[in-house]
Amino acid sequence: MRTLLKNAVLLTMNRTFDVFRGGMVLDGGRIEALGAENELPPADRTIDIQGHVLLPGFVQSHVHTCQTLFRGAADDLSLLDWLRHRIWPLEAAHDPASLQASAELTVLELLSGGTTAILSMETVRHTETVFETLARLPVRAVVGKCMMDGGAHVPSSLAEDSERSLRESLALARAFPNRPGARLRACLAPRFALSCSEGLLRDVAAAAREHDLLIHSHCAEQLQEVRLVQEATGQRNLAFLERAGLSGARVRLAHVIHLDEAENELLARSGTHVLHCPSSNLKLGSGTAPITRYLQRGVPVSIGADGAPCNNSLDALREARLAALLQKPIFGPTALPARTALELITRAGAAALGMAEEIGSLEAGKRADLVEIDLDRPHVAPDGDVHARIVYEAERADIARVFFDGEVVFAGGRPAYCEAPALLERARRARAALFARAGL
């Protein structure tokens, strides 16, 4: 059934950042055409957008769906204490039921804020359950089983044999291959240098090349981490990962805050993607990544909220606004303008997921994953540059509708694909059982 979305302000986020009033015809889950309404093909049904803004569904390139049940349980801690005393014990206590509930709650929260695609790192066990859950939900995702074969203070139920870790990850990659158009894809996700042996990292790099997979990891998030990596390996964090083969166009590294000049040059040469997590970096006291410098050097950058226990919100608009504001005290008020910040949660995010041909901009042939934002509200009125109004003024509550594959999945503050009260009750029960198993 062809659908006409009429009377819209189309914020295309294409390469020329075209913005115009008009409409869009959707067919088969894709954008068939967009432009002046009198030039569009006929449609079977019409939705009046009422002068609201339509833009691509937001893309978050670093989240942990497995951690959403941990929200509020790991506050006001430094990174390594946060991991050792809260996150790792809770991840170790996950079972399929709690992982399902956590993924369901994650997607509900993401969609309510306009996010329709994610790159996610899970825990060590039961990642197939996350794939099974996401397959039933309106979201696109690249998902990796967390890989951990070493490191201090890692619970025994998370510590893996290197060979088994790679074998299980590649089994998921065979089930959910990195194919054009695929809604769910697997990647390889070694957690970070302190929890992975160099041998495992080298095997991951070789397997990613052989099977055409993305690699999703963490890097240089805190100074203590950088120091410990240097003590263990003789090199700073990014340099060590490069030595192990984790650099280049297929590698996505979250945080990347603390680099020296040699690592900055290496990052710019390699084509490695940086996944910026502004709220998480602030809450854990990690620092502020020099995103403006990275962009000036041609480093690909996108944005993710990270996990709910270190943020504590998975709100793309909030992350885009904070990303823009944090660069200005460092690089000046013109640094990271609103349009660029919005690009980081749309087209740049799609590129980070390897889905740039499918999502990230409003263009004929791309998937009809859309966000409709009502800017006719006191805190956004009366007018101004539409990119700035969305980044600096708009809020989650201003999102009128979210479309996935051309169908409305969220509208009027309610999901159209599930019963929210029942989902929230399942999450509460699963959290209670999870914390009991973890002894927390």
C-alpha positions as CSV (number, residue, x, y, z in Angstrom):
1,M,0.0,0.0,0.0
2,R,1.4,3.4,-1.1
3,T,1.3,6.0,1.7
4,L,1.6,9.8,1.1
5,L,3.0,11.8,3.9
6,K,1.9,15.3,3.1
7,N,2.3,18.9,4.4
8,A,5.8,18.2,5.9
9,V,9.1,20.0,6.3
10,L,11.5,17.5,5.0
11,L,14.9,17.6,6.7
12,T,16.7,15.2,4.3
13,M,20.2,15.0,5.9
14,N,21.5,14.1,2.5
15,R,24.9,15.2,1.4
16,T,23.7,18.7,0.5
17,F,21.5,19.0,3.6
18,D,18.4,19.9,1.5
19,V,15.4,21.2,3.5
20,F,12.1,21.9,1.8
21,R,8.3,21.8,2.3
22,G,6.5,19.0,0.5
23,G,5.6,15.4,0.8
24,M,6.9,11.8,0.6
25,V,5.5,8.6,-0.9
26,L,6.3,5.4,0.8
27,D,5.9,2.0,-0.7
28,G,7.1,-1.5,0.4
29,G,8.9,0.0,3.5
30,R,11.0,2.3,1.4
31,I,10.9,5.9,0.3
32,E,9.6,5.9,-3.3
33,A,9.7,9.6,-4.0
34,L,9.8,13.0,-2.2
35,G,9.3,16.5,-3.4
36,A,6.5,18.9,-4.2
37,E,3.2,17.2,-3.5
38,N,1.7,17.9,-6.9
39,E,4.7,16.1,-8.5
40,L,4.4,12.9,-6.4
41,P,2.9,9.6,-7.6
42,P,-0.7,8.7,-6.4
43,A,-1.1,6.9,-3.0
44,D,-3.6,4.6,-1.4
45,R,-3.6,6.4,1.9
46,T,-2.6,9.8,3.2
47,I,-1.1,11.0,6.5
48,D,-1.1,14.7,7.2
49,I,2.1,15.6,8.9
50,Q,0.6,19.0,9.8
51,G,3.6,21.1,9.1
52,H,5.9,19.1,11.4
53,V,9.5,18.2,10.5
54,L,10.3,14.8,9.0
55,L,13.8,13.5,9.2
56,P,15.6,10.2,9.2
57,G,15.3,7.8,12.1
58,F,18.1,8.4,14.6
59,V,21.0,6.0,14.6
60,Q,23.0,5.3,17.8
61,S,26.4,3.7,17.2
62,H,27.2,2.6,20.8
63,V,24.7,1.0,23.2
64,H,24.5,-2.0,25.4
65,T,20.9,-3.5,25.3
66,C,21.9,-6.0,28.0
67,Q,22.6,-3.2,30.5
68,T,19.2,-1.4,30.5
69,L,17.9,-3.4,33.4
70,F,20.9,-2.1,35.4
71,R,19.8,1.5,35.2
72,G,20.2,3.3,38.6
73,A,22.3,0.5,40.0
74,A,25.8,1.8,39.2
75,D,25.8,5.5,39.8
76,D,28.7,7.8,40.9
77,L,31.5,5.3,40.3
78,S,34.7,5.4,38.3
79,L,34.9,3.2,35.2
80,L,36.9,0.3,36.6
81,D,34.9,0.2,39.9
82,W,31.7,0.6,37.9
83,L,32.7,-2.5,35.8
84,R,34.1,-4.7,38.6
85,H,31.5,-4.1,41.3
86,R,28.3,-3.6,39.4
87,I,28.3,-4.2,35.6
88,W,30.3,-7.4,35.4
89,P,28.5,-9.2,38.3
90,L,25.1,-8.2,36.8
91,E,26.1,-9.2,33.2
92,A,27.3,-12.6,34.6
93,A,23.9,-13.1,36.3
94,H,21.9,-12.6,33.1
95,D,19.8,-15.4,31.8
96,P,17.8,-15.6,28.5
97,A,14.6,-14.2,30.2
98,S,16.4,-11.2,31.7
99,L,18.2,-10.5,28.4
100,Q,14.9,-10.6,26.5
101,A,13.3,-8.1,29.0
102,S,16.3,-5.8,28.8
103,A,16.3,-5.8,25.0
104,E,12.6,-5.1,24.9
105,L,12.8,-2.2,27.3
106,T,15.8,-0.8,25.4
107,V,13.9,-0.8,22.1
108,L,10.8,0.8,23.7
109,E,13.0,3.6,25.1
110,L,14.9,4.1,21.9
111,L,11.8,4.3,19.7
112,S,10.2,6.8,22.1
113,G,13.2,9.1,21.4
114,G,13.3,8.5,17.6
115,T,16.1,6.0,17.5
116,T,15.5,3.2,14.9
117,A,18.9,1.7,14.5
118,I,21.8,0.7,16.8
119,L,25.2,-0.8,17.1
120,S,25.1,-2.8,20.4
121,M,27.6,-4.8,22.5
122,E,26.0,-7.5,24.6
123,T,27.3,-9.6,27.4
124,V,29.3,-12.8,27.0
125,R,26.5,-15.4,27.2
126,H,23.1,-15.8,25.5
127,T,23.5,-13.2,22.8
128,E,21.4,-15.4,20.5
129,T,18.5,-14.4,22.8
130,V,19.1,-10.7,22.0
131,F,19.0,-11.5,18.3
132,E,15.7,-13.5,18.7
133,T,14.2,-10.6,20.7
134,L,15.2,-7.9,18.3
135,A,13.9,-9.9,15.3
136,R,10.4,-9.4,16.7
137,L,10.8,-5.6,17.2
138,P,10.9,-2.6,14.9
139,V,14.6,-1.8,15.0
140,R,17.7,-2.3,12.9
141,A,20.8,-3.5,14.7
142,V,24.3,-4.6,14.4
143,V,25.0,-6.8,17.5
144,G,28.1,-8.3,19.0
145,K,28.6,-11.0,21.6
146,C,31.0,-9.5,24.2
147,M,34.4,-11.2,24.0
148,M,36.5,-11.5,27.2
149,D,39.3,-14.0,27.6
150,G,41.4,-12.2,30.3
151,G,41.7,-9.4,32.8
152,A,41.6,-8.9,36.5
153,H,38.4,-9.1,38.6
154,V,36.4,-10.6,35.7
155,P,33.8,-13.0,37.2
156,S,34.4,-16.6,36.3
157,S,31.1,-16.9,34.5
158,L,32.3,-14.1,32.1
159,A,35.8,-15.3,31.5
160,E,36.1,-17.2,28.3
161,D,38.4,-19.6,26.5
162,S,39.7,-17.6,23.5
163,E,38.9,-20.3,20.9
164,R,35.3,-20.7,22.3
165,S,34.8,-16.9,22.3
166,L,35.7,-16.6,18.7
167,R,33.7,-19.7,17.7
168,E,30.5,-18.5,19.3
169,S,30.9,-15.1,17.8
170,L,31.4,-16.5,14.3
171,A,28.4,-18.8,14.7
172,L,26.2,-15.6,15.3
173,A,27.9,-14.0,12.2
174,R,26.8,-17.0,10.1
175,A,23.3,-16.7,11.4
176,F,23.1,-13.0,10.9
177,P,25.6,-12.1,8.2
178,N,26.8,-8.6,7.2
179,R,24.7,-8.5,4.0
180,P,23.3,-5.4,2.3
181,G,19.7,-4.8,3.3
182,A,19.8,-7.1,6.3
183,R,17.9,-5.7,9.3
184,L,20.0,-7.6,11.9
185,R,23.7,-8.2,11.5
186,A,26.4,-9.7,13.8
187,C,29.7,-8.1,14.5
188,L,32.8,-9.1,16.5
189,A,32.9,-7.3,19.9
190,P,36.0,-7.7,22.0
191,R,35.3,-5.6,25.1
192,F,38.5,-3.7,25.5
193,A,42.2,-4.2,25.8
194,L,42.2,-4.9,29.5
195,S,39.8,-7.9,29.2
196,C,41.2,-9.4,26.0
197,S,44.4,-11.2,25.2
198,E,46.5,-9.9,22.3
199,G,46.0,-13.3,20.8
200,L,42.3,-13.0,20.8
201,L,42.4,-9.5,19.4
202,R,44.7,-10.8,16.5
203,D,42.2,-13.6,15.8
204,V,39.3,-11.1,15.8
205,A,41.1,-8.9,13.3
206,A,41.8,-11.9,11.0
207,A,38.3,-13.2,11.3
208,A,36.8,-9.8,10.6
209,R,38.8,-9.6,7.4
210,E,37.9,-13.1,6.3
211,H,34.2,-12.8,7.0
212,D,33.7,-9.1,6.2
213,L,32.6,-8.2,9.7
214,L,32.6,-5.0,11.7
215,I,34.6,-4.9,15.0
216,H,33.1,-3.0,17.9
217,S,35.2,-2.3,21.0
218,H,36.2,0.4,23.6
219,C,39.3,2.4,23.7
220,A,41.0,5.1,25.8
221,E,38.0,5.9,27.8
222,Q,39.8,6.8,31.1
223,L,43.4,7.7,32.0
224,Q,43.6,4.8,34.5
225,E,42.7,2.4,31.7
226,V,45.3,4.0,29.4
227,R,47.9,3.6,32.2
228,L,47.1,0.0,32.9
229,V,47.2,-0.9,29.2
230,Q,50.6,0.7,28.8
231,E,51.9,-1.2,31.9
232,A,50.6,-4.5,30.5
233,T,51.5,-4.1,26.8
234,G,54.2,-1.4,26.7
235,Q,52.0,0.8,24.5
236,R,49.2,3.2,24.8
237,N,45.7,2.0,24.1
238,L,45.1,2.9,20.5
239,A,48.7,2.0,19.5
240,F,48.3,-1.4,21.1
241,L,45.0,-2.1,19.4
242,E,46.6,-1.1,16.1
243,R,49.5,-3.6,16.8
244,A,46.9,-6.3,17.3
245,G,45.2,-5.4,14.0
246,L,42.2,-3.5,15.4
247,S,42.4,-0.4,13.2
248,G,41.0,0.6,9.9
249,A,37.7,1.1,8.1
250,R,35.9,-1.9,9.7
251,V,36.8,-1.0,13.3
252,R,34.5,1.0,15.6
253,L,35.9,2.3,18.9
254,A,33.8,3.8,21.6
255,H,34.9,6.8,23.6
256,V,38.5,7.5,22.3
257,I,39.1,10.3,24.7
258,H,42.8,10.1,25.8
259,L,45.2,9.9,22.9
260,D,48.7,11.3,22.5
261,E,49.7,13.0,19.2
262,A,51.1,9.9,17.7
263,E,47.8,8.1,18.3
264,N,45.9,11.1,16.9
265,E,47.9,10.8,13.7
266,L,47.3,7.0,13.6
267,L,43.6,7.5,14.1
268,A,43.4,9.9,11.2
269,R,45.5,7.7,8.9
270,S,43.6,4.5,9.7
271,G,40.0,5.3,8.9
272,T,38.9,3.9,12.3
273,H,35.5,5.1,13.4
274,V,35.0,6.9,16.7
275,L,31.8,6.3,18.6
276,H,31.3,9.4,20.8
277,C,29.3,9.0,24.1
278,P,29.2,12.5,25.7
279,S,26.8,11.8,28.6
280,S,28.5,8.6,29.7
281,N,31.9,10.3,29.5
282,L,30.7,13.0,31.8
283,K,29.0,10.8,34.3
284,L,31.9,8.4,34.7
285,G,34.3,11.4,34.9
286,S,36.2,10.1,31.8
287,G,36.7,13.5,30.1
288,T,35.6,15.0,26.8
289,A,36.7,13.5,23.5
290,P,38.2,16.2,21.1
291,I,35.5,15.5,18.4
292,T,36.1,18.7,16.6
293,R,39.7,17.8,16.1
294,Y,38.8,14.4,14.9
295,L,36.3,15.7,12.3
296,Q,38.9,18.3,11.1
297,R,41.3,15.4,10.5
298,G,38.7,13.4,8.6
299,V,38.1,10.8,11.3
300,P,34.6,9.2,11.0
301,V,32.5,10.1,14.1
302,S,29.1,9.1,15.2
303,I,27.2,9.1,18.5
304,G,25.8,6.6,21.0
305,A,24.3,6.9,24.5
306,D,26.3,3.9,25.8
307,G,24.5,1.9,28.5
308,A,21.7,2.9,30.8
309,P,23.7,2.5,34.0
310,C,26.3,5.1,32.9
311,N,24.1,7.7,31.2
312,N,21.2,7.0,32.4
313,S,19.1,7.8,29.3
314,L,19.2,6.4,25.8
315,D,18.1,9.7,24.2
316,A,19.7,10.6,20.9
317,L,18.5,14.2,20.9
318,R,20.1,14.7,24.3
319,E,23.4,13.2,23.2
320,A,23.5,15.4,20.0
321,R,22.9,18.6,22.0
322,L,25.5,17.7,24.6
323,A,28.0,16.7,21.9
324,A,27.7,20.1,20.3
325,L,27.9,22.0,23.6
326,L,30.9,20.2,25.0
327,Q,33.1,21.1,22.0
328,K,32.5,24.8,22.3
329,P,34.5,25.6,25.5
330,I,37.4,23.7,24.0
331,F,37.4,24.8,20.4
332,G,35.2,27.9,20.4
333,P,31.5,28.7,19.8
334,T,31.6,27.7,16.1
335,A,32.8,24.2,16.9
336,L,30.4,21.3,16.1
337,P,27.5,23.3,14.8
338,A,23.9,21.9,15.1
339,R,23.8,20.6,11.6
340,T,26.9,18.5,12.2
341,A,25.6,17.2,15.5
342,L,22.4,16.1,13.8
343,E,24.4,14.5,11.0
344,L,26.3,12.4,13.7
345,I,23.0,10.8,14.8
346,T,21.7,10.2,11.2
347,R,23.9,9.8,8.2
348,A,27.1,9.3,10.1
349,G,25.5,6.8,12.4
350,A,24.2,4.9,9.4
351,A,27.8,4.7,8.0
352,A,29.1,3.4,11.3
353,L,26.6,0.6,11.2
354,G,27.5,-0.2,7.6
355,M,24.0,0.8,6.5
356,A,24.6,4.0,4.7
357,E,22.9,2.7,1.6
358,E,19.8,1.9,3.5
359,I,19.2,4.5,6.2
360,G,20.5,7.8,7.5
361,S,18.9,10.3,5.0
362,L,15.7,10.9,3.3
363,E,16.3,9.8,-0.3
364,A,14.4,7.7,-2.8
365,G,15.1,4.0,-2.4
366,K,16.1,4.2,1.3
367,R,14.2,2.5,4.1
368,A,11.3,4.5,5.4
369,D,12.6,4.9,9.0
370,L,11.4,8.4,10.0
371,V,11.0,10.7,12.9
372,E,8.3,13.4,12.9
373,I,9.0,16.3,15.3
374,D,6.4,18.9,16.3
375,L,8.2,22.3,16.5
376,D,5.1,24.3,17.1
377,R,5.6,24.4,20.8
378,P,6.5,27.3,23.2
379,H,10.1,26.1,23.9
380,V,10.9,25.6,20.2
381,A,8.9,28.6,18.8
382,P,8.7,30.8,16.9
383,D,11.2,30.0,14.2
384,G,14.9,29.8,13.2
385,D,17.3,27.4,11.6
386,V,15.6,24.0,11.7
387,H,18.8,22.0,12.5
388,A,19.5,24.3,15.5
389,R,15.9,24.1,16.7
390,I,16.0,20.3,16.8
391,V,19.5,20.0,18.4
392,Y,19.3,22.9,20.9
393,E,15.6,23.2,21.7
394,A,13.6,20.0,20.8
395,E,13.0,17.3,23.4
396,R,11.8,13.6,23.3
397,A,8.3,14.8,24.1
398,D,8.2,16.8,20.8
399,I,8.4,13.6,18.8
400,A,4.9,13.1,17.3
401,R,5.5,9.9,15.4
402,V,8.2,7.4,14.6
403,F,7.9,5.3,11.4
404,F,9.8,2.0,10.8
405,D,9.6,0.5,7.4
406,G,6.9,3.0,6.6
407,E,4.6,2.0,9.4
408,V,3.9,4.0,12.5
409,V,5.5,2.3,15.5
410,F,5.3,5.1,18.0
411,A,2.7,8.0,18.2
412,G,1.2,10.2,20.8
413,G,3.7,9.1,23.4
414,R,2.7,5.4,23.0
415,P,4.1,2.4,21.2
416,A,1.9,1.0,18.4
417,Y,3.7,-2.4,18.3
418,C,3.3,-3.5,22.0
419,E,1.5,-3.0,25.3
420,A,3.9,-0.8,27.3
421,P,2.5,-1.6,30.8
422,A,2.9,-5.3,30.3
423,L,6.4,-4.8,28.9
424,L,7.4,-2.6,31.9
425,E,6.0,-5.1,34.3
426,R,8.1,-7.9,32.7
427,A,11.2,-5.7,33.0
428,R,10.5,-5.1,36.7
429,R,10.2,-8.8,37.4
430,A,13.2,-9.7,35.4
431,R,15.3,-7.0,37.1
432,A,14.3,-8.3,40.6
433,A,15.3,-11.8,39.7
434,L,18.5,-10.7,38.1
435,F,19.6,-8.7,41.1
436,A,18.8,-11.6,43.4
437,R,21.0,-14.0,41.3
438,A,23.8,-11.4,41.4
439,G,23.5,-10.9,45.1
440,L,23.0,-7.2,44.8
